[in-house]
Amino acid sequence: MATFRVIITLKPGILDAQGQAIRRGLLALGFEGIQEVRTGRYLEIDVPEGWGEEKIRAMCEGLLAHPLVEEYRLEGC
Amino acid sequence: MATFRVIITLKPGILDAQGQAIRRGLLALGFEGIQEVRTGRYLEIDVPEGWGEEKIRAMCEGLLAHPLVEEYRLEGC
């Protein structure tokens, strides 16, 4: 068994309303000076031994990430 | 400016319904053999230079992660 980590974030230029809300929350809590918060989704996927990066990318593009507004990166490949 | 990455996941033993749903979706798409999918949230936070790990942890525990059911880890500290 192998574990892949997938991090899905919004493409540059797409409004990250959740990140802006978190930033405002942190500022209101007194954490002044925070310049930006960017949010994303994180997945850990346990796949059978021997699956290559290509198959993981097919999963990401088929179901996990929205190709129009999101980008993803793989770790542990 | 420094950038911290925060990965927030459910504690072991907490039901990850979203991960189970994603796993079923991938199986239905023909990606057979996937054993588990675990989901989480991902944040990138740009903070002023000189903020230590302790201050980032205070943010995580104050607003970002739910201490009862979630755990977090920092990268880039």
Backbone of each chain as nested JSON, in Angstrom:
{
  "chains": [
    {"id": "A", "residues": [
      {"number": 1, "name": "MET", "atoms": {"N": [0.833, -1.197, 0.0], "CA": [0.0, 0.0, 0.0], "C": [0.873, 1.255, 0.0]}},
      {"number": 2, "name": "ALA", "atoms": {"N": [0.484, 2.217, -0.807], "CA": [1.205, 3.489, -0.857], "C": [0.224, 4.608, -0.521]}},
      {"number": 3, "name": "THR", "atoms": {"N": [0.724, 5.656, 0.062], "CA": [-0.127, 6.797, 0.399], "C": [0.298, 8.017, -0.404]}},
      {"number": 4, "name": "PHE", "atoms": {"N": [-0.667, 8.597, -1.09], "CA": [-0.439, 9.853, -1.796], "C": [-1.128, 10.973, -1.046]}},
      {"number": 5, "name": "ARG", "atoms": {"N": [-0.5, 12.112, -1.069], "CA": [-1.123, 13.319, -0.518], "C": [-1.47, 14.24, -1.673]}},
      {"number": 6, "name": "VAL", "atoms": {"N": [-2.695, 14.715, -1.704], "CA": [-3.143, 15.622, -2.754], "C": [-3.542, 16.942, -2.098]}},
      {"number": 7, "name": "ILE", "atoms": {"N": [-3.001, 18.029, -2.592], "CA": [-3.377, 19.35, -2.085], "C": [-4.027, 20.12, -3.224]}},
      {"number": 8, "name": "ILE", "atoms": {"N": [-5.276, 20.495, -3.017], "CA": [-6.066, 21.157, -4.054], "C": [-6.281, 22.598, -3.626]}},
      {"number": 9, "name": "THR", "atoms": {"N": [-5.887, 23.527, -4.468], "CA": [-6.058, 24.949, -4.135], "C": [-6.733, 25.659, -5.306]}},
      {"number": 10, "name": "LEU", "atoms": {"N": [-7.246, 26.829, -5.031], "CA": [-7.826, 27.633, -6.105], "C": [-6.715, 28.156, -7.003]}},
      {"number": 11, "name": "LYS", "atoms": {"N": [-7.018, 28.277, -8.285], "CA": [-6.043, 28.854, -9.198], "C": [-5.8, 30.326, -8.841]}},
      {"number": 12, "name": "PRO", "atoms": {"N": [-4.609, 30.815, -9.141], "CA": [-4.354, 32.244, -8.898], "C": [-5.396, 33.097, -9.637]}},
      {"number": 13, "name": "GLY", "atoms": {"N": [-5.897, 34.093, -8.987], "CA": [-6.881, 34.966, -9.613], "C": [-8.315, 34.612, -9.276]}},
      {"number": 14, "name": "ILE", "atoms": {"N": [-8.538, 33.401, -8.751], "CA": [-9.896, 33.02, -8.336], "C": [-10.111, 33.517, -6.903]}},
      {"number": 15, "name": "LEU", "atoms": {"N": [-11.231, 34.158, -6.671], "CA": [-11.512, 34.731, -5.349], "C": [-11.57, 33.645, -4.277]}},
      {"number": 16, "name": "ASP", "atoms": {"N": [-10.783, 33.797, -3.237], "CA": [-10.788, 32.852, -2.122], "C": [-11.529, 33.5, -0.953]}},
      {"number": 17, "name": "ALA", "atoms": {"N": [-12.861, 33.434, -1.016], "CA": [-13.681, 34.118, -0.008], "C": [-13.461, 33.515, 1.374]}},
      {"number": 18, "name": "GLN", "atoms": {"N": [-13.296, 32.205, 1.42], "CA": [-13.082, 31.546, 2.71], "C": [-11.757, 32.017, 3.338]}},
      {"number": 19, "name": "GLY", "atoms": {"N": [-10.734, 32.115, 2.501], "CA": [-9.445, 32.583, 3.004], "C": [-9.537, 34.016, 3.524]}},
      {"number": 20, "name": "GLN", "atoms": {"N": [-10.278, 34.856, 2.818], "CA": [-10.437, 36.241, 3.27], "C": [-11.187, 36.302, 4.601]}},
      {"number": 21, "name": "ALA", "atoms": {"N": [-12.192, 35.425, 4.744], "CA": [-12.964, 35.418, 5.993], "C": [-12.093, 34.952, 7.16]}},
      {"number": 22, "name": "ILE", "atoms": {"N": [-11.257, 33.94, 6.904], "CA": [-10.364, 33.458, 7.964], "C": [-9.37, 34.553, 8.339]}},
      {"number": 23, "name": "ARG", "atoms": {"N": [-8.861, 35.251, 7.339], "CA": [-7.916, 36.344, 7.625], "C": [-8.58, 37.402, 8.514]}},
      {"number": 24, "name": "ARG", "atoms": {"N": [-9.804, 37.766, 8.171], "CA": [-10.495, 38.771, 8.99], "C": [-10.731, 38.262, 10.411]}},
      {"number": 25, "name": "GLY", "atoms": {"N": [-11.059, 36.977, 10.529], "CA": [-11.247, 36.388, 11.852], "C": [-9.982, 36.445, 12.685]}},
      {"number": 26, "name": "LEU", "atoms": {"N": [-8.86, 36.131, 12.049], "CA": [-7.591, 36.153, 12.78], "C": [-7.213, 37.577, 13.177]}},
      {"number": 27, "name": "LEU", "atoms": {"N": [-7.458, 38.54, 12.278], "CA": [-7.179, 39.943, 12.618], "C": [-8.043, 40.37, 13.806]}},
      {"number": 28, "name": "ALA", "atoms": {"N": [-9.317, 39.955, 13.791], "CA": [-10.221, 40.333, 14.882], "C": [-9.8, 39.702, 16.2]}},
      {"number": 29, "name": "LEU", "atoms": {"N": [-9.118, 38.569, 16.125], "CA": [-8.624, 37.917, 17.345], "C": [-7.313, 38.538, 17.83]}},
      {"number": 30, "name": "GLY", "atoms": {"N": [-6.808, 39.501, 17.088], "CA": [-5.607, 40.191, 17.537], "C": [-4.323, 39.774, 16.836]}},
      {"number": 31, "name": "PHE", "atoms": {"N": [-4.432, 38.903, 15.863], "CA": [-3.234, 38.494, 15.127], "C": [-2.999, 39.49, 13.997]}},
      {"number": 32, "name": "GLU", "atoms": {"N": [-2.516, 40.649, 14.368], "CA": [-2.377, 41.714, 13.381], "C": [-1.179, 41.489, 12.479]}},
      {"number": 33, "name": "GLY", "atoms": {"N": [-1.314, 41.895, 11.257], "CA": [-0.195, 41.809, 10.328], "C": [-0.296, 40.657, 9.349]}},
      {"number": 34, "name": "ILE", "atoms": {"N": [-1.306, 39.812, 9.51], "CA": [-1.456, 38.699, 8.568], "C": [-1.834, 39.252, 7.197]}},
      {"number": 35, "name": "GLN", "atoms": {"N": [-1.062, 38.887, 6.219], "CA": [-1.24, 39.497, 4.91], "C": [-2.218, 38.738, 4.02]}},
      {"number": 36, "name": "GLU", "atoms": {"N": [-2.156, 37.441, 4.077], "CA": [-3.058, 36.675, 3.216], "C": [-3.246, 35.286, 3.792]}},
      {"number": 37, "name": "VAL", "atoms": {"N": [-4.454, 34.747, 3.593], "CA": [-4.727, 33.35, 3.929], "C": [-5.312, 32.701, 2.672]}},
      {"number": 38, "name": "ARG", "atoms": {"N": [-4.724, 31.626, 2.268], "CA": [-5.245, 30.874, 1.114], "C": [-5.71, 29.507, 1.611]}},
      {"number": 39, "name": "THR", "atoms": {"N": [-6.889, 29.109, 1.173], "CA": [-7.437, 27.837, 1.648], "C": [-7.377, 26.788, 0.532]}},
      {"number": 40, "name": "GLY", "atoms": {"N": [-7.463, 25.568, 0.96], "CA": [-7.489, 24.472, 0.007], "C": [-7.999, 23.211, 0.671]}},
      {"number": 41, "name": "ARG", "atoms": {"N": [-8.041, 22.152, -0.108], "CA": [-8.46, 20.861, 0.423], "C": [-7.273, 19.911, 0.422]}},
      {"number": 42, "name": "TYR", "atoms": {"N": [-7.305, 19.005, 1.358], "CA": [-6.184, 18.085, 1.547], "C": [-6.734, 16.664, 1.561]}},
      {"number": 43, "name": "LEU", "atoms": {"N": [-6.106, 15.797, 0.818], "CA": [-6.541, 14.396, 0.768], "C": [-5.337, 13.485, 0.946]}},
      {"number": 44, "name": "GLU", "atoms": {"N": [-5.539, 12.433, 1.708], "CA": [-4.566, 11.34, 1.762], "C": [-5.26, 10.111, 1.206]}},
      {"number": 45, "name": "ILE", "atoms": {"N": [-4.661, 9.502, 0.211], "CA": [-5.299, 8.378, -0.464], "C": [-4.373, 7.166, -0.39]}},
      {"number": 46, "name": "ASP", "atoms": {"N": [-4.894, 6.077, 0.161], "CA": [-4.132, 4.832, 0.22], "C": [-4.475, 4.001, -1.009]}},
      {"number": 47, "name": "VAL", "atoms": {"N": [-3.494, 3.798, -1.845], "CA": [-3.718, 3.049, -3.091], "C": [-2.843, 1.804, -3.077]}},
      {"number": 48, "name": "PRO", "atoms": {"N": [-3.174, 0.82, -3.901], "CA": [-2.344, -0.386, -3.943], "C": [-0.926, -0.061, -4.406]}},
      {"number": 49, "name": "GLU", "atoms": {"N": [-0.001, -0.846, -3.944], "CA": [1.399, -0.705, -4.342], "C": [1.504, -0.756, -5.868]}},
      {"number": 50, "name": "GLY", "atoms": {"N": [2.289, 0.092, -6.431], "CA": [2.544, -0.007, -7.866], "C": [1.758, 0.98, -8.722]}},
      {"number": 51, "name": "TRP", "atoms": {"N": [0.783, 1.681, -8.116], "CA": [0.071, 2.695, -8.894], "C": [1.02, 3.86, -9.149]}},
      {"number": 52, "name": "GLY", "atoms": {"N": [1.064, 4.279, -10.383], "CA": [1.978, 5.368, -10.712], "C": [1.317, 6.726, -10.581]}},
      {"number": 53, "name": "GLU", "atoms": {"N": [2.14, 7.736, -10.745], "CA": [1.658, 9.114, -10.646], "C": [0.576, 9.389, -11.689]}},
      {"number": 54, "name": "GLU", "atoms": {"N": [0.682, 8.744, -12.844], "CA": [-0.269, 9.001, -13.921], "C": [-1.703, 8.622, -13.513]}},
      {"number": 55, "name": "LYS", "atoms": {"N": [-1.815, 7.499, -12.809], "CA": [-3.141, 7.046, -12.381], "C": [-3.711, 7.98, -11.3]}},
      {"number": 56, "name": "ILE", "atoms": {"N": [-2.84, 8.451, -10.448], "CA": [-3.29, 9.39, -9.41], "C": [-3.763, 10.692, -10.068]}},
      {"number": 57, "name": "ARG", "atoms": {"N": [-3.024, 11.129, -11.085], "CA": [-3.433, 12.361, -11.781], "C": [-4.778, 12.177, -12.478]}},
      {"number": 58, "name": "ALA", "atoms": {"N": [-5.02, 10.987, -13.004], "CA": [-6.32, 10.717, -13.634], "C": [-7.447, 10.822, -12.609]}},
      {"number": 59, "name": "MET", "atoms": {"N": [-7.201, 10.354, -11.401], "CA": [-8.21, 10.469, -10.336], "C": [-8.458, 11.923, -9.996]}},
      {"number": 60, "name": "CYS", "atoms": {"N": [-7.368, 12.663, -9.865], "CA": [-7.501, 14.081, -9.489], "C": [-8.308, 14.826, -10.546]}},
      {"number": 61, "name": "GLU", "atoms": {"N": [-7.999, 14.554, -11.803], "CA": [-8.657, 15.306, -12.867], "C": [-10.075, 14.792, -13.106]}},
      {"number": 62, "name": "GLY", "atoms": {"N": [-10.337, 13.531, -12.759], "CA": [-11.663, 12.973, -12.995], "C": [-12.657, 13.307, -11.909]}},
      {"number": 63, "name": "LEU", "atoms": {"N": [-12.207, 13.426, -10.682], "CA": [-13.176, 13.592, -9.597], "C": [-12.759, 14.638, -8.568]}},
      {"number": 64, "name": "LEU", "atoms": {"N": [-11.483, 14.734, -8.275], "CA": [-11.104, 15.436, -7.048], "C": [-10.972, 16.947, -7.212]}},
      {"number": 65, "name": "ALA", "atoms": {"N": [-10.383, 17.381, -8.31], "CA": [-10.16, 18.815, -8.5], "C": [-11.013, 19.317, -9.663]}},
      {"number": 66, "name": "HIS", "atoms": {"N": [-11.486, 20.528, -9.54], "CA": [-12.274, 21.142, -10.607], "C": [-11.295, 21.841, -11.559]}},
      {"number": 67, "name": "PRO", "atoms": {"N": [-11.143, 21.339, -12.79], "CA": [-10.061, 21.844, -13.641], "C": [-10.189, 23.314, -14.032]}},
      {"number": 68, "name": "LEU", "atoms": {"N": [-11.393, 23.838, -13.951], "CA": [-11.582, 25.228, -14.368], "C": [-11.055, 26.214, -13.325]}},
      {"number": 69, "name": "VAL", "atoms": {"N": [-11.279, 25.916, -12.083], "CA": [-10.95, 26.893, -11.039], "C": [-9.917, 26.404, -10.026]}},
      {"number": 70, "name": "GLU", "atoms": {"N": [-9.589, 25.12, -10.078], "CA": [-8.672, 24.596, -9.067], "C": [-7.424, 24.004, -9.713]}},
      {"number": 71, "name": "GLU", "atoms": {"N": [-6.358, 23.977, -8.94], "CA": [-5.162, 23.251, -9.353], "C": [-4.772, 22.329, -8.203]}},
      {"number": 72, "name": "TYR", "atoms": {"N": [-3.997, 21.328, -8.501], "CA": [-3.632, 20.389, -7.447], "C": [-2.161, 20.049, -7.564]}},
      {"number": 73, "name": "ARG", "atoms": {"N": [-1.624, 19.604, -6.463], "CA": [-0.275, 19.05, -6.525], "C": [-0.217, 17.777, -5.693]}},
      {"number": 74, "name": "LEU", "atoms": {"N": [0.653, 16.918, -6.103], "CA": [0.796, 15.616, -5.453], "C": [2.078, 15.607, -4.631]}},
      {"number": 75, "name": "GLU", "atoms": {"N": [2.004, 14.942, -3.495], "CA": [3.213, 14.716, -2.706], "C": [3.263, 13.233, -2.364]}},
      {"number": 76, "name": "GLY", "atoms": {"N": [4.45, 12.733, -2.208], "CA": [4.6, 11.306, -1.889], "C": [4.525, 10.416, -3.099]}},
      {"number": 77, "name": "CYS", "atoms": {"N": [4.674, 10.995, -4.295], "CA": [4.64, 10.183, -5.508], "C": [6.008, 9.507, -5.691]}}
    ]},
    {"id": "B", "residues": [
      {"number": 1, "name": "MET", "atoms": {"N": [8.179, 38.674, 4.968], "CA": [6.981, 37.836, 5.018], "C": [7.361, 36.358, 4.986]}},
      {"number": 2, "name": "ALA", "atoms": {"N": [6.709, 35.592, 5.823], "CA": [6.943, 34.148, 5.84], "C": [5.619, 33.443, 5.577]}},
      {"number": 3, "name": "THR", "atoms": {"N": [5.68, 32.299, 4.965], "CA": [4.468, 31.537, 4.677], "C": [4.478, 30.228, 5.463]}},
      {"number": 4, "name": "PHE", "atoms": {"N": [3.414, 30.024, 6.209], "CA": [3.225, 28.759, 6.92], "C": [2.146, 27.947, 6.214]}},
      {"number": 5, "name": "ARG", "atoms": {"N": [2.317, 26.664, 6.201], "CA": [1.284, 25.756, 5.701], "C": [0.698, 24.997, 6.884]}},
      {"number": 6, "name": "VAL", "atoms": {"N": [-0.612, 24.992, 6.967], "CA": [-1.3, 24.288, 8.052], "C": [-2.172, 23.206, 7.424]}},
      {"number": 7, "name": "ILE", "atoms": {"N": [-2.021, 21.991, 7.898], "CA": [-2.862, 20.883, 7.424], "C": [-3.676, 20.386, 8.608]}},
      {"number": 8, "name": "ILE", "atoms": {"N": [-4.994, 20.471, 8.456], "CA": [-5.906, 20.126, 9.541], "C": [-6.641, 18.855, 9.139]}},
      {"number": 9, "name": "THR", "atoms": {"N": [-6.549, 17.838, 9.966], "CA": [-7.218, 16.566, 9.656], "C": [-8.035, 16.132, 10.865]}},
      {"number": 10, "name": "LEU", "atoms": {"N": [-8.95, 15.219, 10.622], "CA": [-9.72, 14.663, 11.733], "C": [-8.821, 13.775, 12.586]}},
      {"number": 11, "name": "LYS", "atoms": {"N": [-9.077, 13.756, 13.886], "CA": [-8.317, 12.855, 14.756], "C": [-8.616, 11.407, 14.388]}},
      {"number": 12, "name": "PRO", "atoms": {"N": [-7.672, 10.513, 14.641], "CA": [-7.937, 9.094, 14.391], "C": [-9.173, 8.647, 15.183]}},
      {"number": 13, "name": "GLY", "atoms": {"N": [-10.017, 7.902, 14.553], "CA": [-11.212, 7.416, 15.235], "C": [-12.44, 8.261, 14.972]}},
      {"number": 14, "name": "ILE", "atoms": {"N": [-12.265, 9.475, 14.443], "CA": [-13.423, 10.314, 14.105], "C": [-13.868, 9.948, 12.687]}},
      {"number": 15, "name": "LEU", "atoms": {"N": [-15.151, 9.738, 12.522], "CA": [-15.69, 9.321, 11.219], "C": [-15.414, 10.378, 10.149]}},
      {"number": 16, "name": "ASP", "atoms": {"N": [-14.8, 9.942, 9.07], "CA": [-14.515, 10.847, 7.948], "C": [-15.492, 10.514, 6.81]}},
      {"number": 17, "name": "ALA", "atoms": {"N": [-16.703, 11.034, 6.948], "CA": [-17.763, 10.697, 5.992], "C": [-17.418, 11.2, 4.59]}},
      {"number": 18, "name": "GLN", "atoms": {"N": [-16.814, 12.368, 4.512], "CA": [-16.449, 12.924, 3.214], "C": [-15.398, 12.034, 2.531]}},
      {"number": 19, "name": "GLY", "atoms": {"N": [-14.443, 11.567, 3.312], "CA": [-13.426, 10.676, 2.75], "C": [-14.037, 9.375, 2.252]}},
      {"number": 20, "name": "GLN", "atoms": {"N": [-14.984, 8.856, 3.001], "CA": [-15.643, 7.612, 2.57], "C": [-16.419, 7.827, 1.286]}},
      {"number": 21, "name": "ALA", "atoms": {"N": [-17.087, 8.988, 1.184], "CA": [-17.855, 9.286, -0.031], "C": [-16.926, 9.424, -1.237]}},
      {"number": 22, "name": "ILE", "atoms": {"N": [-15.793, 10.081, -1.043], "CA": [-14.837, 10.231, -2.147], "C": [-14.316, 8.852, -2.557]}},
      {"number": 23, "name": "ARG", "atoms": {"N": [-14.02, 8.013, -1.564], "CA": [-13.538, 6.666, -1.895], "C": [-14.574, 5.917, -2.738]}},
      {"number": 24, "name": "ARG", "atoms": {"N": [-15.828, 5.988, -2.338], "CA": [-16.875, 5.298, -3.107], "C": [-16.982, 5.874, -4.516]}},
      {"number": 25, "name": "GLY", "atoms": {"N": [-16.842, 7.197, -4.637], "CA": [-16.886, 7.822, -5.957], "C": [-15.768, 7.333, -6.855]}},
      {"number": 26, "name": "LEU", "atoms": {"N": [-14.563, 7.227, -6.275], "CA": [-13.421, 6.771, -7.069], "C": [-13.593, 5.303, -7.465]}},
      {"number": 27, "name": "LEU", "atoms": {"N": [-14.103, 4.494, -6.538], "CA": [-14.345, 3.087, -6.88], "C": [-15.357, 2.998, -8.02]}},
      {"number": 28, "name": "ALA", "atoms": {"N": [-16.409, 3.816, -7.948], "CA": [-17.443, 3.796, -8.992], "C": [-16.899, 4.249, -10.341]}},
      {"number": 29, "name": "LEU", "atoms": {"N": [-15.853, 5.074, -10.299], "CA": [-15.227, 5.517, -11.557], "C": [-14.245, 4.488, -12.097]}},
      {"number": 30, "name": "GLY", "atoms": {"N": [-14.072, 3.393, -11.373], "CA": [-13.215, 2.329, -11.878], "C": [-11.836, 2.262, -11.254]}},
      {"number": 31, "name": "PHE", "atoms": {"N": [-11.576, 3.138, -10.272], "CA": [-10.278, 3.079, -9.603], "C": [-10.359, 2.051, -8.475]}},
      {"number": 32, "name": "GLU", "atoms": {"N": [-10.328, 0.804, -8.847], "CA": [-10.531, -0.262, -7.857], "C": [-9.272, -0.483, -7.023]}},
      {"number": 33, "name": "GLY", "atoms": {"N": [-9.493, -0.819, -5.783], "CA": [-8.366, -1.138, -4.918], "C": [-8.017, -0.038, -3.944]}},
      {"number": 34, "name": "ILE", "atoms": {"N": [-8.668, 1.104, -4.076], "CA": [-8.377, 2.195, -3.135], "C": [-8.854, 1.802, -1.744]}},
      {"number": 35, "name": "GLN", "atoms": {"N": [-7.948, 1.877, -0.794], "CA": [-8.281, 1.349, 0.518], "C": [-8.879, 2.406, 1.442]}},
      {"number": 36, "name": "GLU", "atoms": {"N": [-8.365, 3.589, 1.37], "CA": [-8.904, 4.611, 2.269], "C": [-8.622, 5.994, 1.694]}},
      {"number": 37, "name": "VAL", "atoms": {"N": [-9.549, 6.909, 1.94], "CA": [-9.333, 8.312, 1.61], "C": [-9.588, 9.108, 2.884]}},
      {"number": 38, "name": "ARG", "atoms": {"N": [-8.635, 9.928, 3.252], "CA": [-8.806, 10.79, 4.424], "C": [-8.781, 12.237, 3.949]}},
      {"number": 39, "name": "THR", "atoms": {"N": [-9.726, 13.008, 4.436], "CA": [-9.818, 14.395, 3.98], "C": [-9.335, 15.358, 5.07]}},
      {"number": 40, "name": "GLY", "atoms": {"N": [-9.007, 16.532, 4.633], "CA": [-8.584, 17.545, 5.578], "C": [-8.67, 18.916, 4.933]}},
      {"number": 41, "name": "ARG", "atoms": {"N": [-8.302, 19.922, 5.698], "CA": [-8.273, 21.287, 5.177], "C": [-6.832, 21.751, 5.116]}},
      {"number": 42, "name": "TYR", "atoms": {"N": [-6.593, 22.634, 4.18], "CA": [-5.235, 23.096, 3.93], "C": [-5.24, 24.62, 3.937]}},
      {"number": 43, "name": "LEU", "atoms": {"N": [-4.301, 25.208, 4.629], "CA": [-4.215, 26.67, 4.683], "C": [-2.777, 27.113, 4.442]}},
      {"number": 44, "name": "GLU", "atoms": {"N": [-2.638, 28.166, 3.69], "CA": [-1.347, 28.848, 3.573], "C": [-1.537, 30.239, 4.162]}},
      {"number": 45, "name": "ILE", "atoms": {"N": [-0.706, 30.587, 5.113], "CA": [-0.875, 31.852, 5.812], "C": [0.402, 32.663, 5.69]}},
      {"number": 46, "name": "ASP", "atoms": {"N": [0.274, 33.865, 5.155], "CA": [1.419, 34.768, 5.041], "C": [1.459, 35.657, 6.274]}},
      {"number": 47, "name": "VAL", "atoms": {"N": [2.489, 35.5, 7.067], "CA": [2.603, 36.267, 8.312], "C": [3.862, 37.127, 8.238]}},
      {"number": 48, "name": "PRO", "atoms": {"N": [3.925, 38.159, 9.088], "CA": [5.131, 38.993, 9.082], "C": [6.359, 38.181, 9.477]}},
      {"number": 49, "name": "GLU", "atoms": {"N": [7.472, 38.591, 8.96], "CA": [8.752, 37.953, 9.292], "C": [8.95, 37.961, 10.814]}},
      {"number": 50, "name": "GLY", "atoms": {"N": [9.421, 36.874, 11.358], "CA": [9.76, 36.855, 12.772], "C": [8.713, 36.213, 13.662]}},
      {"number": 51, "name": "TRP", "atoms": {"N": [7.536, 35.908, 13.113], "CA": [6.543, 35.204, 13.929], "C": [7.036, 33.783, 14.144]}},
      {"number": 52, "name": "GLY", "atoms": {"N": [7.002, 33.353, 15.395], "CA": [7.484, 32.009, 15.694], "C": [6.373, 30.979, 15.594]}},
      {"number": 53, "name": "GLU", "atoms": {"N": [6.798, 29.745, 15.724], "CA": [5.857, 28.62, 15.655], "C": [4.792, 28.733, 16.747]}},
      {"number": 54, "name": "GLU", "atoms": {"N": [5.188, 29.291, 17.898], "CA": [4.255, 29.383, 19.018], "C": [3.034, 30.232, 18.672]}},
      {"number": 55, "name": "LYS", "atoms": {"N": [3.273, 31.332, 17.964], "CA": [2.18, 32.234, 17.593], "C": [1.269, 31.57, 16.548]}},
      {"number": 56, "name": "ILE", "atoms": {"N": [1.887, 30.825, 15.646], "CA": [1.085, 30.111, 14.647], "C": [0.213, 29.057, 15.336]}},
      {"number": 57, "name": "ARG", "atoms": {"N": [0.804, 28.379, 16.326], "CA": [0.021, 27.369, 17.049], "C": [-1.141, 28.017, 17.804]}},
      {"number": 58, "name": "ALA", "atoms": {"N": [-0.923, 29.205, 18.333], "CA": [-2.015, 29.902, 19.037], "C": [-3.15, 30.216, 18.064]}},
      {"number": 59, "name": "MET", "atoms": {"N": [-2.811, 30.588, 16.823], "CA": [-3.845, 30.836, 15.813], "C": [-4.6, 29.555, 15.51]}},
      {"number": 60, "name": "CYS", "atoms": {"N": [-3.86, 28.473, 15.334], "CA": [-4.5, 27.206, 14.98], "C": [-5.466, 26.782, 16.069]}},
      {"number": 61, "name": "GLU", "atoms": {"N": [-5.017, 26.926, 17.319], "CA": [-5.85, 26.444, 18.42], "C": [-6.975, 27.413, 18.731]}},
      {"number": 62, "name": "GLY", "atoms": {"N": [-6.796, 28.7, 18.376], "CA": [-7.824, 29.688, 18.67], "C": [-8.931, 29.74, 17.636]}},
      {"number": 63, "name": "LEU", "atoms": {"N": [-8.601, 29.477, 16.385], "CA": [-9.632, 29.655, 15.36], "C": [-9.66, 28.541, 14.316]}},
      {"number": 64, "name": "LEU", "atoms": {"N": [-8.518, 28.005, 13.953], "CA": [-8.467, 27.226, 12.723], "C": [-8.865, 25.758, 12.892]}},
      {"number": 65, "name": "ALA", "atoms": {"N": [-8.409, 25.141, 13.969], "CA": [-8.693, 23.713, 14.156], "C": [-9.604, 23.525, 15.359]}},
      {"number": 66, "name": "HIS", "atoms": {"N": [-10.493, 22.559, 15.275], "CA": [-11.383, 22.252, 16.391], "C": [-10.667, 21.244, 17.287]}},
      {"number": 67, "name": "PRO", "atoms": {"N": [-10.286, 21.653, 18.512], "CA": [-9.411, 20.797, 19.302], "C": [-10.023, 19.458, 19.711]}},
      {"number": 68, "name": "LEU", "atoms": {"N": [-11.336, 19.387, 19.693], "CA": [-11.981, 18.146, 20.139], "C": [-11.875, 17.052, 19.073]}},
      {"number": 69, "name": "VAL", "atoms": {"N": [-12.046, 17.424, 17.842], "CA": [-12.129, 16.392, 16.796], "C": [-11.045, 16.509, 15.728]}},
      {"number": 70, "name": "GLU", "atoms": {"N": [-10.287, 17.581, 15.769], "CA": [-9.297, 17.766, 14.704], "C": [-7.887, 17.876, 15.284]}},
      {"number": 71, "name": "GLU", "atoms": {"N": [-6.923, 17.532, 14.447], "CA": [-5.533, 17.791, 14.786], "C": [-4.909, 18.531, 13.618]}},
      {"number": 72, "name": "TYR", "atoms": {"N": [-3.801, 19.191, 13.879], "CA": [-3.19, 19.961, 12.798], "C": [-1.693, 19.76, 12.839]}},
      {"number": 73, "name": "ARG", "atoms": {"N": [-1.088, 19.988, 11.702], "CA": [0.37, 20.037, 11.702], "C": [0.825, 21.21, 10.857]}},
      {"number": 74, "name": "LEU", "atoms": {"N": [1.969, 21.716, 11.219], "CA": [2.529, 22.892, 10.549], "C": [3.687, 22.456, 9.673]}},
      {"number": 75, "name": "GLU", "atoms": {"N": [3.804, 23.112, 8.554], "CA": [4.973, 22.905, 7.698], "C": [5.525, 24.283, 7.354]}},
      {"number": 76, "name": "GLY", "atoms": {"N": [6.803, 24.333, 7.151], "CA": [7.427, 25.61, 6.809], "C": [7.737, 26.457, 8.011]}},
      {"number": 77, "name": "CYS", "atoms": {"N": [7.728, 25.843, 9.201], "CA": [8.056, 26.597, 10.416], "C": [9.569, 26.716, 10.549]}}
    ]}
  ]
}
